[in-house]
Amino acid sequence: MRNLFAVLMAGGLTFGSMAAAQGVSNGLTSAYFSQPAYEGPATRVKIGYGRMINNDLIGELRDRWQTASYTSSRVMGNDWNGEMPSDIGSLLEYRLQTKIIAPGDVENPVPNDRLYSTSVSLGAHTHFSVGPGEVSLGGDVVITGPMTGLADLQYFVHDIINRDVPSASTKADMIPNGFHPGLVAEFGRPIALSNAAEIRPFAEVRTGDETLIRSGVDFYFGGIVDNDLLVRDQVTGQRYRTVRGDTLPGYGFIVGGDFAAMGSSIYLPDRGPDMTDQRTRLRAGVMWQGDANSVFYGMTWLSKEFDTQEESQFVGSLRLNFEF
């Protein structure tokens, strides 16, 4: 298939003008008064950009299972004052994600290991407030299979750094080409513990490539992300900055975790090992913020995702932002 499609969300209202006329006596001509036309909401502009790299090589120095992913977000809106808007659709995030899931040994997988999978996800999400809570709502189209080209990319990169490359038999048995539309919704409730500490419980529902219900909590210390717009990475649950508020230089820390009840996953089909019914993620991270530049590094523990998985795994997350 030659063309990939993106999901776009937009909205607007237009209003007509009103005019009033009043007759004037004593032979004078009538005067007409009109209100200028309302031109609708301000044009959205780019107000932020965020990205995150996940790789088990920077987590546990291995190449297996949830082995690599990259997420990029561009945020469009009228402005940003440190708080989410209350209107649905006024702030939009366009998200791109690439992901590689691999067996424990990509050259010679052991029996009952998970299948090799590559995917590219394109989506649009809106972020808004409901009372004291925060809502993220959107849709994604996940494209899987050899047509993503990610298997060839991994082969190229691993060949350069002298690591195992996917064998022909591994790629021949990979998750096939397909388009998988889905929806995701998250509700979070930030609660300030002090001027520099916050707790944020959340709940998430997801359908599409994976169907699940998830709940969890994140703790923030340091206060350097108070006015930022953070969005959640799908693989690790780490939240990364997409719009920066009026934050001061310093250090910030995060610890958190969540629990998911699984319904289905296209990455664990019937012809492979059985999917576990439950998943747990535990994470921690540290962020340094300078006057303009920032660095984030996080570590996430992922519980087993299929019954014959030998053990859990650690995945590292990295975000670098340098302005010159």
Buried (B, 14 or more C-beta within 10 A) or exposed (E): EEEEEEBEBEEEEEEEEEEEEEEEEEEEEEEEEEEEEEEEBEEBEEBBBBBBBBBBBBBBEBBBBBBBBBBBBBBBBBEBEEEBBEEBBBBBBBBBBBBBBBBBBBEEBEEEBBBBBBBBBBBBBBBBEEEEEBBBBBBBBBBBBBBBEBBEBBBEEBEEEEEBBBBEEBBEBBBEEEEBEBEBBBBBBBEEEEEBBBBBBBBBEBBBBBBBEBEBBBBBBBBBBBBBBBBBBBBBBBBBBBBBBEBEEEEBBBBBBBEBEBEBBBBBBEEBBEBBEEBBBBBBBBBBBEEEEBBBBBBBBBBBBBEEBEEBBBBBBBBEBEEE
